Amino acid sequence: MRKQEWLEALKVIYPVTIGFVPLGMACGMVLYDAGFSPLSILLMSLLVYAGASQFMVASMLVMGATVPAMIMMTFFLNLRHVLMSSSMSTHFKNSSIPMIFLYTHSLADESYAVNYNQFHNHEWSETKALKTGIIPYVVWGISTFIGGIIGSNLSINTTIMNYVLIAMFICLLVMQFVSPLFLVVGIVAGFFSVVLMILLKHNIALVIAAILASFVGFFIDQYLTSKKGAVSDES
């Protein structure tokens, strides 16, 4: 059964995992250029495991930012994980604390999106969800380590990797459009993200946009549910 669960997890997460390889290698190269050794890159990937934050830290190091500033920026950039893990809490009510800790530590935007889709549209379990998170987690760590080793020996332009990341998130977003409501929430989130990024010029705008779009989706869903109930009562 455990082997079967690993295979099922791999089946749904392998597109993300494939994308993690070049992206992780690029991250490793960027971090090496910023002053990290291959071993420290591996440790950072396993302990922090936040691709966007790791790219950001590399940029901030090059600009001479302080350690407290990098920690604070990483904290705000990853606040979305609070929302993601909270939305998954109902599926882990009977899980042990160590399992919940391991799942949340291996949580990423991509594995969250895949697990969310699996829980709501297929037969899925917390153990399968955990494995779905662990697979890209391990691949990311190894990929960044390899990238660090390559970066120490070769000079490669990693600009194209920005488009790999964008393509991956577009794919994950489209997977969530399972109903008109989800499509509306996606459009609202995109609108808020653009407007708030222009106004705030800070990544916290993405967190705020996600929260606002969630409230919009919640109120629309509540309105449609109450309207449907009223129609049923009348009939």
C-alpha positions in Angstrom: 0.0 0.0 0.0 2.8 2.4 0.9 4.5 1.8 -2.5 1.2 2.3 -4.2 0.7 5.6 -2.5 4.1 6.8 -3.5 3.3 5.9 -7.1 -0.1 7.7 -6.9 1.6 10.8 -5.5 4.3 10.7 -8.2 1.6 10.4 -10.9 -0.1 13.6 -9.9 3.0 15.6 -8.9 5.5 14.6 -11.6 4.8 17.7 -13.9 5.7 20.0 -11.0 8.7 17.8 -10.1 10.0 18.0 -13.7 9.7 21.8 -13.5 11.5 21.9 -10.2 14.7 20.4 -11.7 15.7 23.3 -14.0 14.3 25.9 -11.6 16.1 24.4 -8.6 19.4 24.3 -10.6 19.0 27.9 -11.6 18.3 28.8 -7.9 21.4 27.0 -6.9 23.5 28.8 -9.5 22.1 32.2 -8.4 22.7 31.4 -4.7 26.3 30.3 -5.5 26.9 33.6 -7.3 25.6 35.4 -4.2 28.2 33.7 -2.0 26.6 30.4 -0.8 28.6 27.1 -1.0 26.9 24.1 -2.6 26.4 22.5 0.9 24.9 25.7 2.4 22.6 25.8 -0.6 21.4 22.3 0.1 20.9 23.1 3.8 18.9 26.2 2.9 16.7 24.3 0.5 16.0 21.6 3.1 15.5 23.9 6.1 13.8 26.9 4.4 12.3 25.3 1.3 11.0 28.5 -0.3 11.9 28.9 -3.9 10.8 32.5 -4.3 12.4 33.5 -1.0 15.7 31.8 -1.9 15.8 33.8 -5.2 14.9 36.9 -3.2 17.7 36.3 -0.6 20.2 35.9 -3.3 19.2 39.3 -4.8 19.2 41.0 -1.4 22.6 39.6 -0.6 24.0 41.1 -3.8 22.4 44.4 -2.9 24.1 44.3 0.6 20.9 43.8 2.6 21.1 42.9 6.3 20.2 39.5 7.8 17.2 40.9 9.8 15.9 42.5 6.6 16.2 39.2 4.7 14.5 37.3 7.5 11.6 39.8 7.6 11.1 39.8 3.8 11.1 36.0 3.8 8.5 36.0 6.6 6.2 38.3 4.7 6.7 36.6 1.4 5.7 33.2 2.9 2.7 34.4 4.9 0.6 32.8 2.2 1.6 29.4 3.7 -0.5 30.2 6.7 -3.6 30.4 4.4 -2.6 27.3 2.5 -2.0 25.1 5.5 -5.1 26.4 7.3 -7.3 25.4 4.3 -5.8 21.9 4.5 -6.4 21.5 8.3 -9.7 19.7 7.9 -8.0 16.9 6.1 -5.4 16.4 8.9 -7.7 16.4 11.9 -6.8 12.8 12.9 -3.1 13.1 12.0 -0.2 13.1 14.5 1.7 16.2 15.3 4.9 14.9 13.6 3.0 14.1 10.4 1.4 17.6 10.4 4.8 19.2 11.0 6.4 17.2 8.1 3.5 18.0 5.8 3.6 21.8 6.6 7.3 21.9 6.3 7.2 20.3 2.8 4.3 22.5 1.7 4.8 24.5 -1.4 2.5 26.4 -3.7 2.7 23.7 -6.4 2.1 20.7 -4.1 -0.7 22.6 -2.3 -2.5 23.2 -5.6 -2.2 19.6 -6.6 -3.3 18.3 -3.2 -6.2 20.7 -3.1 -7.4 19.5 -6.4 -7.0 15.9 -5.4 -8.9 16.3 -2.1 -11.8 18.0 -3.8 -12.1 16.0 -7.0 -10.7 12.5 -6.2 -10.3 10.0 -3.4 -7.3 11.3 -1.5 -5.7 10.8 1.9 -3.4 12.7 4.2 -0.6 10.2 3.7 -0.9 10.6 -0.1 -0.8 14.4 0.4 2.3 14.1 2.5 4.1 12.0 -0.1 2.9 14.5 -2.8 4.8 17.2 -0.8 7.9 15.2 0.0 8.7 14.2 -3.6 9.2 17.8 -4.9 10.8 18.8 -1.6 13.6 16.2 -2.1 13.9 17.0 -5.8 14.2 20.7 -5.1 16.9 20.2 -2.5 18.9 17.9 -4.8 18.4 20.3 -7.8 19.6 23.3 -6.0 22.7 21.4 -4.7 23.5 20.3 -8.3 22.9 23.9 -9.4 25.4 25.1 -6.8 28.0 22.7 -8.1 27.4 23.7 -11.7 27.6 27.3 -10.7 31.0 26.8 -9.1 32.4 25.4 -12.4 30.4 27.2 -15.2 28.9 30.6 -15.9 25.3 30.2 -17.2 22.7 32.8 -17.9 19.6 31.9 -15.8 17.2 34.5 -17.1 15.1 32.0 -19.0 14.2 30.3 -15.7 12.0 33.2 -14.8 9.6 32.1 -17.6 9.7 28.5 -16.4 8.4 29.7 -13.0 5.6 31.8 -14.6 4.5 28.9 -16.9 4.3 26.5 -13.9 2.1 28.9 -11.9 -0.2 29.5 -14.9 -0.6 25.8 -15.3 -1.5 25.4 -11.6 -3.9 28.3 -11.7 -5.8 26.8 -14.7 -6.1 23.5 -12.9 -8.2 25.3 -10.2 -10.9 26.6 -12.6 -13.3 23.7 -11.9 -16.3 26.1 -11.7 -17.4 29.6 -12.7 -16.9 30.8 -9.1 -13.3 29.7 -9.1 -12.7 31.5 -12.4 -14.2 34.7 -11.0 -12.0 34.4 -7.8 -8.9 33.9 -10.0 -9.7 37.0 -12.1 -10.4 39.0 -8.9 -7.1 37.8 -7.3 -5.2 38.8 -10.5 -6.9 42.2 -10.5 -6.1 42.9 -6.9 -2.5 41.6 -7.3 -1.8 44.0 -10.1 -3.4 47.0 -8.4 -1.8 46.4 -5.0 1.6 45.7 -6.5 1.4 49.1 -8.3 0.3 50.9 -5.1 2.4 49.1 -2.5 5.4 48.0 -4.6 5.9 45.1 -2.1 5.3 41.3 -2.2 2.9 41.6 0.7 0.5 42.9 -1.9 0.1 39.3 -3.1 -0.9 38.1 0.3 -3.4 40.9 0.7 -4.8 40.1 -2.8 -5.2 36.4 -1.9 -7.1 37.3 1.3 -9.4 39.8 -0.5 -10.1 37.4 -3.3 -10.9 34.6 -0.8 -13.4 36.9 0.9 -15.0 37.8 -2.4 -15.3 34.1 -3.3 -16.7 33.3 0.2 -19.4 36.0 0.0 -20.4 35.1 -3.6 -20.7 31.4 -2.5 -22.8 32.4 0.5 -25.0 34.6 -1.6 -25.6 31.9 -4.2 -26.2 29.2 -1.5 -28.8 31.4 0.3 -30.5 32.3 -3.0 -30.7 28.6 -4.0 -32.1 27.8 -0.6 -34.8 30.5 -1.0 -35.8 29.2 -4.4 -36.1 25.7 -3.0 -38.3 26.9 -0.1 -40.6 28.7 -2.5 -41.0 25.6 -4.7 
